[in-house]
Amino acid sequence: MGHFWAFLSLIHSLAGPSLTLLYPLYASVCAIESTSKLDDEQWLAYWILYSFITLMEMVAAPILYWIPIWHQIKLVVVAWLVLPQFRGASFVYERFVREQLKKYRVKTGEHDYVKEGESE
């Protein structure tokens, strides 16, 4: 039984970085090279959210230390953000982040933040 847990631990230690960094890096490069803007939005949103999760994880480290399944929870959340079947990063960006940007009228460059094709 000890070998089984060691194997699961090895899988988890490989799945985490692969799912949170390696696949998103590869998909981001593919998105840059493609002509579609839809995949650009997905991966830019992913990196914004991943950075936010990492920042919150650093701040809350003393609390998260006491949650034994934190890494598994994070892996499931990141899988939802990353996997193309779910497009979770785009969903979170469109539903929450973008709404806050519009609410507080964040300025980017010389123009107000308004998505192409939309009017105020």
N, C-alpha and C positions, 0 to 999 in steps of 0.2 A: 504494500500500500504506500510505503514511503517513496518508492520510485514513481508512482502515479502522481503524487503531489509535486514531486520535483519536476516531472514532465509538464504538469499544468503551470507551474511557476515559470518554467522556461518559455512556454507558449505565450503566457501573459507578458513576459519581459520582451518578447519579440513583437507581439501584436500591438502593444502600446505605441512604441516609436514608429512602427510601420503604418499604423492607422492615423496617428496624429501628425506625423512629419513626412515620411517617405512618399506615401501615396499623394497627399496634398501638394507636395513639391512637384512631383511628376505631373499631376493634373493641372497645376498652375502654369507650368511651362507649356503644356499642350493648349491651355486656354489662351495664352499670349500669342501662340502661333496660329490659332484659328481665327476665322473672320467673324464669328458669332460673339456678340456682347453678352449673351445670356450666361455663358460659362465664365466670363470675366467677373460678372457680378457674384456668382456663386463662390469663386475662390477668393476674391477680395473680401467678401463678407466672412468667409471662413477664417481668414487670417486675422481680421479684426476681432472676431469672437474668440478665436484661440488665444490671442494675446490678452484679451480681457479675462478669460478663464485662468490663464497662467498667472496674471497679476493678482487676481482674487485668491488664487491658491497660495501664492507667496504670503499675502497679507493674513490669510486665515489658517496658515500652517499649524499653529498650536491647537486650534480647534479640530482641524481635519485629521490630525494625528490620532485623535480619539475615536474616529469613525473608521472601523476596520475595513469596511467595503468601499471606501472612498475611491480607490483607484479603479475598481470595477464600475462604479457609477459613472466616473469620468469617462471611461472607455466607451460605455454605452451611449452617453451624451455626445461624445465626439464622433462615434460611428453614425449617429443620426445626423449630425452636421455634415459629415463627409460623404456618405454614400449617395451616389447619384439617384437611387430610387426614391430617396426622401427629400433631397435638396434642402435639408434643415437650415443650413447657413443662410440661404437666400430667403427662406421663410422668416427666420428670426429678424433678419435685416429689414425686409419689407414691412413686417408686422410691428416691430418695436423700435429699432434703431432709426429707421427712416422717419417714423412718426415723430420721434423726439427731435430730429433735425428740423423737420417742418415746423414743429411747435415752437422751437426756440430760434427759428430762422438763422441757422448756422450759415455764415458766409464762407464760400470757398472761392478764393481768387477775387475777381471783380463782380461775380454774379451771385445772386442768392441761389441756394441749393434747391433746384427744381429739376426733376427728372425730365429727360428729353421727351417731347411729345405731350407733356402735360401743361396745363395752364394753371394759374393760381386761383 
